[in-house]
């Protein structure tokens, strides 16, 4: 109960202080609706807070978080696809101008790809299936990285995985159409938990580099 109590206390503090700082904007958003220009696809990891690391406020980001910041390839069936539904809504209804896929250091999902024995519990059926979306990145790194320390291998896999997720985004018809029309731009980021630094993928140099405004 002490953990829930902390949340309750936090909500009261928000109402008393933080909400008042943004009250006008919240009222405007409530009356006019949201119109974010960025879809941010990040990890569920509790150490990675999209609005905090980008210094953004209410209404700025349409956020989707899942284990590993993965994007499953487009599949036009009528099953339940939460990330796909969010992508479709952001692109076709909100008409966002940018999609950011943000990986991060010390990602548990990427680490688990190298420790498959931890996924053998029957209670992790869905986790095990979901992590298959990172397997291509692991295979790429295992093939091309050579003999490097595990820490470097994990970082490389985190970054390469982001690129594969961007490729998966392009399997969505609405995404591909708007990218071709230059109405939508895809961005690959990697956030370092220790330093707070974010690097972005540079297509021309084919590497992750510190971001420039």
C-alpha positions in Angstrom: 0.0 0.0 0.0 2.9 2.4 0.6 3.6 2.5 -3.1 0.0 3.5 -3.9 0.1 6.0 -1.1 3.1 7.6 -2.8 1.1 7.9 -6.0 -1.9 9.4 -4.2 0.4 12.0 -2.5 2.0 12.7 -5.9 -1.4 13.3 -7.5 -2.3 15.8 -4.8 1.0 17.6 -5.2 0.4 17.8 -9.0 -3.0 19.3 -8.5 -1.8 21.8 -6.0 1.4 22.9 -7.9 2.2 21.5 -11.3 -1.3 21.6 -12.7 -1.6 25.2 -11.9 1.5 26.0 -13.9 -0.1 24.5 -17.0 -3.8 25.1 -16.2 -4.4 27.4 -19.2 -2.9 24.9 -21.6 -4.8 22.0 -20.1 -8.1 24.0 -20.4 -7.2 24.9 -24.0 -6.4 21.2 -24.8 -9.6 20.1 -23.2 -11.7 22.5 -25.2 -9.9 22.3 -28.6 -8.6 18.7 -28.5 -5.0 17.5 -29.0 -2.9 18.2 -32.1 0.6 16.8 -31.3 3.1 16.9 -34.2 5.2 14.0 -32.9 4.6 10.4 -32.3 7.1 9.1 -29.7 7.6 5.4 -29.6 9.6 4.5 -26.5 10.3 1.7 -24.1 8.2 0.9 -21.0 11.4 1.2 -18.9 10.6 3.3 -15.8 13.9 5.2 -16.2 13.0 6.6 -19.7 10.4 9.4 -19.5 9.6 10.9 -22.9 8.4 14.3 -21.7 11.2 14.6 -19.2 14.1 13.8 -21.5 12.7 16.0 -24.3 11.5 18.8 -22.0 8.1 18.8 -23.5 4.7 19.6 -22.0 1.0 18.7 -22.3 -0.1 18.2 -25.8 3.4 18.1 -27.4 3.9 14.3 -27.7 1.6 11.4 -28.7 3.4 8.6 -26.8 3.4 4.9 -27.3 5.5 2.8 -24.9 6.1 -1.0 -25.0 8.8 -3.4 -24.0 11.9 -2.7 -26.2 10.3 0.2 -28.1 9.5 -2.3 -30.8 7.3 -1.9 -33.9 5.7 -5.0 -35.2 5.4 -5.1 -39.1 2.1 -4.2 -40.5 -0.5 -7.0 -40.3 -3.9 -6.2 -41.8 -5.8 -8.7 -39.7 -8.5 -7.8 -37.1 -6.6 -9.0 -34.0 -5.7 -6.7 -31.1 -2.6 -4.6 -32.0 -2.1 -1.8 -29.5 1.1 -0.3 -31.0 -0.2 -0.6 -34.5 -3.5 1.0 -33.6 -1.6 3.9 -32.0 0.6 4.4 -35.1 -2.5 4.4 -37.4 -4.3 6.9 -35.2 -1.3 9.2 -34.9 -0.6 9.2 -38.6 -4.1 9.1 -40.2 -6.1 11.0 -37.6 -3.7 13.3 -35.8 -1.5 13.6 -38.9 1.7 13.9 -36.9 4.7 15.3 -38.8 7.4 13.2 -37.1 7.8 9.7 -35.6 10.6 9.1 -33.2 11.6 5.6 -32.2 13.8 6.0 -29.1 15.9 3.2 -27.8 18.0 3.5 -24.6 21.0 2.2 -22.7 20.6 -0.8 -20.3 17.5 -1.9 -22.1 16.1 -5.1 -20.5 14.5 -6.3 -23.7 17.7 -6.2 -25.6 19.6 -7.8 -22.7 17.1 -10.6 -22.6 17.9 -11.5 -26.2 21.3 -12.6 -25.0 19.9 -14.4 -21.9 17.2 -16.6 -23.4 17.2 -18.9 -20.4 15.4 -16.1 -18.4 12.5 -16.3 -20.8 11.6 -20.0 -20.2 9.0 -19.3 -17.6 5.5 -20.3 -18.9 4.2 -17.0 -17.5 6.3 -15.1 -20.1 4.6 -16.4 -23.2 3.7 -13.0 -24.6 7.1 -11.5 -23.6 9.0 -14.2 -25.4 6.9 -13.7 -28.5 7.2 -9.9 -28.4 11.0 -10.1 -28.1 11.3 -11.8 -31.4 11.0 -8.3 -32.8 14.5 -7.6 -31.6 16.0 -10.8 -32.9 17.0 -9.4 -36.3 19.1 -6.7 -34.6 20.8 -9.3 -32.4 21.6 -11.5 -35.4 23.0 -8.5 -37.3 25.3 -7.6 -34.4 26.4 -11.2 -33.9 27.3 -11.4 -37.5 29.1 -8.1 -38.0 30.4 -6.8 -34.7 33.1 -9.4 -34.2 34.7 -9.9 -30.8 33.7 -6.9 -28.7 32.8 -6.5 -25.0 29.3 -7.4 -24.1 28.5 -3.8 -23.0 29.4 -2.5 -26.4 27.5 -5.4 -28.1 24.3 -4.5 -26.1 24.6 -0.8 -27.0 25.1 -1.6 -30.7 22.1 -4.0 -30.6 19.9 -1.2 -29.0 20.9 1.2 -31.7 20.6 -1.3 -34.6 17.2 -2.4 -33.3 15.9 1.2 -33.6 16.8 1.1 -37.3 14.9 -2.2 -37.8 11.9 -0.7 -36.1 12.0 2.3 -38.5 12.0 -0.3 -41.4 9.0 -1.9 -39.8 7.2 1.4 -39.7 7.6 1.7 -43.4 5.4 -1.4 -43.9 2.4 0.6 -42.7 0.7 1.9 -45.9 -0.3 5.3 -44.3 3.3 5.8 -43.0 4.9 4.9 -46.3 2.5 7.2 -48.2 3.1 10.2 -46.0 6.9 9.7 -46.0 6.9 9.5 -49.8 4.9 12.8 -49.9 7.4 14.3 -47.4 4.5 15.0 -45.0 6.0 12.6 -42.4 9.6 12.1 -41.2 11.1 9.2 -39.3 13.7 9.6 -36.6 15.9 7.0 -34.8 17.2 8.0 -31.3 19.1 6.4 -28.5 19.0 7.7 -25.0 21.8 7.2 -22.5 20.4 6.9 -19.0 23.7 7.7 -17.2 24.5 10.9 -19.1 21.1 12.1 -20.3 22.5 12.4 -23.8 20.4 11.5 -26.8 22.0 10.6 -30.1 20.2 10.4 -33.4 20.8 8.3 -36.5 22.4 10.2 -39.4 21.4 8.6 -42.7 24.2 10.2 -44.6 27.0 9.1 -42.2 25.2 5.9 -41.2 25.8 6.3 -37.5 24.3 7.7 -34.3 25.5 11.2 -33.6 24.8 13.9 -30.9 21.7 15.8 -32.0 21.9 19.3 -33.4 19.0 21.7 -33.1 
